Amino acid sequence: MSFCRTIFVVAVALGVAEAGLFGFGSRESVDASAEWRHYHDQDAMEAKLMEVAKKCSNVSRLYSIGKSVEGRDLVVIEFSTSPGIHEAGKPEMKYVGNMHGNEAVGRELLIRLADYLCNEFHSGNKDVVKLINTTNIHILPTMNPDGFELALHTKPEDRGWLVGRANANGRDLNRGFPDLDKLFFFLDEQKAGRYDHLLDIFKDEKNYEPEVRAVGQWTLSLPFVLSANLHEGDLVANYPFDASVMEGMSDYSKSPDDVTFRHLAQTYASNHAHMAKNDHAPCDGTPSDNFARQGGITNGAKWYSVSGGMQDFNYLATNAFEITLELSCQKMPPAEELPNFWTDNKKALLEFMWMTHMGVKGVVVDQITGKPIPNAVIWIRNLTSTKNEAPIKHPVTTALSGDFFRPIIDGQYQLAVEAEGYQPEMRAVNVTNKAHGEAQIVNFQLKPLQPALEMENAMENLPELPYVPTELLQEQQQEEQQQALSEEEAIELMRLIQSARAQNQPPTYY
């Protein structure tokens, strides 16, 4: 949330409170349990998550992805029938909260979501059981525990708009990721054809805050399909791009998957109690930011431009589609209001997780050996309209297990798969997304350019060699070594050419 409009927001938030909608928390009857009417500090949060993990030990695990500046663990709870293991065909999704330490509603919602998933799984809730059976769900309640502790232990009247926002080094974590938008815009302008996975590893790690580095490496290490980043300061679902082409200018910045991202944002907003309804005033009091009239969604850069944000990093560095959720006018409302926010967001949090299963998924294997092919590239082209559209400038890649997931809205599409050392293959698919259903399955068996089996058979069928004197044999071996080296160089050259083609231009075989 931009803090340029602080005076407006504070004034309007106070007005909203007097009107009976304090931060848009519903005033209906909610769970009055004292457990959910206070903010959990680091110790209390870890204790609660440990309690949940112990209660649901068969479908959950607790792990840390790193530490904050002050040494606090960044704790994740995962729900899955195979915790800690990625199974082919089973998508991974994540929720990240409390990136800005003083924005704490999302933190509490995610702690309560973990508790809810565990309890409902045990009670046999069919939807929750199916969700956990078919999805690996990772929940990081706080990305900025140091900032939260500072905000928590500061008197509400002294917090203002910024106390606890940054990490312990005073850095805004949502401005601290690699600026891949700038690289994407440059490559797009140059028609370079390279649009995906613009960062494979964090180079010069010292240039990044420990929290950014931990979450960045975590995001790169698992084949996440879907993600949401929970914030406070407004009430809207924000989608990429967050950065505008004209750096710093507020202007609509359309990603290659703009339509799909709009659908994801609308899914959350429409299932929220208020986000998409015109039943509240804009948080900052300006008509231009009346997001309810837009269905409760906004393009990030159209609102205000952010460089180095986590949302766009997910999309441009990995396969993951991430949106940003602003869940309250107030960043840290009174703790007694927290149950109201659970009532407002519960359905939306659950329905958004189901979006992990939208679109297409499949496995890419070697036609001869049946082994999975990692890092195969999957392009998708929209055939729904009559226009001869080019492939969407956002291919996804297969995981080590050979599986891929490609979120996309309903329509007719053409998939094309390419992998180093294999003949490319295409397939048409008609995508119809069903509520709480599985993604459309499209598997591929790629034919090797030089099948290993043929090489082995050829070697086995070679005739026996006649006796050759030792001196002649040594000369022959030297010649063969030189020839073999030449062949290796030729093969490597072919690979480099193929890689260059894959990176510098979209496939031309549509």
Secondary structure as UniProt FT lines:
FT   TURN            4..5
FT   HELIX           6..19
FT   HELIX           22..24
FT   HELIX           34..36
FT   HELIX           42..55
FT   TURN            56..58
FT   STRAND          60..67
FT   TURN            69..70
FT   STRAND          73..79
FT   TURN            83..84
FT   TURN            88..89
FT   STRAND          92..97
FT   TURN            101..102
FT   HELIX           105..123
FT   HELIX           126..134
FT   STRAND          136..140
FT   HELIX           145..152
FT   HELIX           156..159
FT   TURN            160..165
FT   TURN            168..169
FT   HELIX           173..175
FT   HELIX           180..189
FT   TURN            190..191
FT   HELIX           205..207
FT   HELIX           210..221
FT   STRAND          224..231
FT   STRAND          234..239
FT   TURN            247..248
FT   TURN            256..257
FT   HELIX           258..271
FT   TURN            275..276
FT   TURN            283..284
FT   HELIX           287..289
FT   HELIX           291..294
FT   STRAND          297..299
FT   HELIX           300..303
FT   HELIX           310..317
FT   STRAND          321..328
FT   HELIX           335..337
FT   HELIX           338..354
FT   HELIX           355..357
FT   STRAND          360..366
FT   TURN            367..369
FT   TURN            374..375
FT   STRAND          377..382
FT   STRAND          396..397
FT   TURN            400..401
FT   STRAND          403..406
FT   STRAND          411..418
FT   TURN            420..421
FT   STRAND          425..431
FT   TURN            435..436
FT   STRAND          440..441
FT   STRAND          444..446
FT   HELIX           452..460
FT   HELIX           470..504
//
